[in-house]
Structure formats: structure tokens, C-alpha cells
Amino acid sequence: QVQLVESGGGLVQPGGSLRLSCAASGNILSSDVLGWYRQAPGQQRELVAQVNSGGSTWLESSVQGRFTISRDNAKNTVSLQMSSLKPEETAVYYCNLWRVIGDSNINYWGQGTQVTVSS
């Protein structure tokens, strides 16, 4: 089993920065992909960023140049550094672990952390 615990959410002014962290515990595989999703009120959950154990990253186009995702394999942590935040990025941010075993996709989720961008 895998547990994910996020931290670092809060209130930030437009244009400000915030860093989210997620600690993964349990049976973490080197093939697991760690990432961040967000879900705004009334909206679907969307993928923001992912990183594999080799350090390769993917960022959603609207956050490229402003967000950075990083991973510490030794500590089983993943972080999302967010800058130049916009009010429309107010959402609950969820840490995610994606595992592929054969034809099966398995997703684990954290409990979510609220990010509010407002003046």
C-alpha cells in the first residue's frame, strides 16, 4: 500500500509563490511516476505536472515557465514550486502516484491541500 501526504498549501497573493511537498510512504517502486493534480470548484481534476524517477518531467502548458516539479528518490518526496500564481489557479492540489503493472494503471492519491490565490 502507498500513502501520500501533502503539505505547503495556503493563501498567496496573485503573482506570489508557493511550494507544495508530498511525502510518499509504503512500497514505492522505481517505475512509479509522481505528480500533482488540481481541482477547482465545479471543475474536473486536471494534471499539472509529473516526474519519473529518472528526473524526466512533464508540465501542463499553462504552467510551463512558472512551475517546477522535483523529486527526491532517496526520501520518496515530490515537490511543486509554483510562482507567478494566478487567481484562476485556486484549487485543491493533490499529490498522485501512478503505477503501471502490465495492462493495469493504479493511482494513489493524497488527501489534497488547498491553494488560494487572492488579494
C-alpha positions in Angstrom: 0.0 0.0 0.0 1.1 3.6 -0.6 0.3 6.7 1.4 0.8 10.2 0.2 0.8 13.2 2.5 0.8 16.8 1.1 1.9 19.9 2.8 2.5 23.6 1.9 -0.8 24.9 0.7 -2.2 28.2 1.8 -3.2 31.7 0.8 -1.0 33.6 -1.6 -1.4 36.9 -3.4 -1.6 37.0 -7.2 1.9 36.9 -8.6 3.2 35.2 -5.5 5.0 31.9 -5.0 4.2 28.7 -3.0 5.9 25.4 -2.6 3.9 22.2 -2.2 5.5 19.0 -0.9 4.4 15.4 -0.8 5.9 12.5 1.2 5.2 9.1 -0.1 5.5 6.0 2.1 4.9 2.3 1.6 6.1 0.2 -1.3 7.4 2.8 -3.7 8.7 1.4 -7.0 11.4 3.0 -9.2 9.0 2.8 -12.1 6.3 4.9 -10.2 5.6 8.3 -11.6 4.8 11.1 -9.1 2.8 14.1 -9.9 0.4 16.8 -9.0 -3.2 17.3 -10.0 -5.5 20.2 -9.1 -9.3 20.6 -8.9 -11.0 23.9 -8.8 -14.6 24.2 -7.6 -17.0 22.8 -10.2 -14.2 21.7 -12.4 -12.7 18.3 -13.3 -9.4 17.3 -11.7 -6.5 18.1 -14.1 -3.0 17.0 -14.3 -0.4 19.8 -13.6 2.9 18.1 -13.5 4.7 14.7 -13.4 8.2 13.4 -12.7 9.6 10.0 -13.0 12.5 8.5 -11.0 15.0 9.5 -13.7 14.1 13.1 -13.3 12.2 13.5 -16.6 9.3 15.9 -16.1 6.1 16.9 -17.8 4.3 20.2 -17.2 0.9 21.3 -18.3 1.3 24.1 -20.9 -0.2 26.8 -18.8 2.3 26.4 -16.0 5.4 25.9 -18.0 8.0 28.5 -17.1 6.2 29.2 -13.8 6.0 25.8 -12.0 8.8 23.3 -11.3 8.4 19.8 -10.2 11.2 17.9 -8.5 11.6 14.5 -6.9 13.9 13.1 -4.2 14.1 9.3 -4.7 16.0 8.7 -1.5 13.3 10.4 0.5 10.4 9.5 -1.6 9.2 13.1 -1.9 7.9 15.2 -4.7 7.7 19.0 -4.7 5.9 21.5 -6.8 7.4 25.0 -6.8 4.8 27.5 -8.1 5.5 31.1 -9.0 3.6 33.9 -10.6 0.4 32.4 -9.4 -2.9 33.4 -10.8 -6.3 33.6 -9.1 -7.7 31.0 -11.5 -5.2 28.6 -10.1 -7.1 28.5 -6.8 -7.8 24.8 -6.3 -7.2 21.8 -4.2 -3.9 20.3 -5.2 -3.5 16.6 -5.0 -0.3 14.5 -4.9 -0.5 11.5 -7.2 1.4 8.3 -7.6 0.8 6.5 -10.9 1.9 2.9 -11.3 1.6 0.7 -14.4 1.7 -3.0 -13.9 1.2 -4.9 -17.1 -2.1 -3.6 -18.5 -3.2 -2.1 -15.2 -3.0 1.6 -14.2 -3.0 2.1 -10.5 -3.4 5.6 -9.0 -2.8 6.6 -5.4 -3.9 10.0 -4.0 -3.1 12.3 -1.2 -5.8 14.0 0.8 -5.3 17.3 -1.0 -4.1 20.7 0.0 -5.9 23.9 -0.6 -4.1 26.7 -2.6 -5.9 30.0 -2.7 -4.6 32.8 -4.9 -6.3 36.0 -3.8 -5.6 39.6 -2.8 
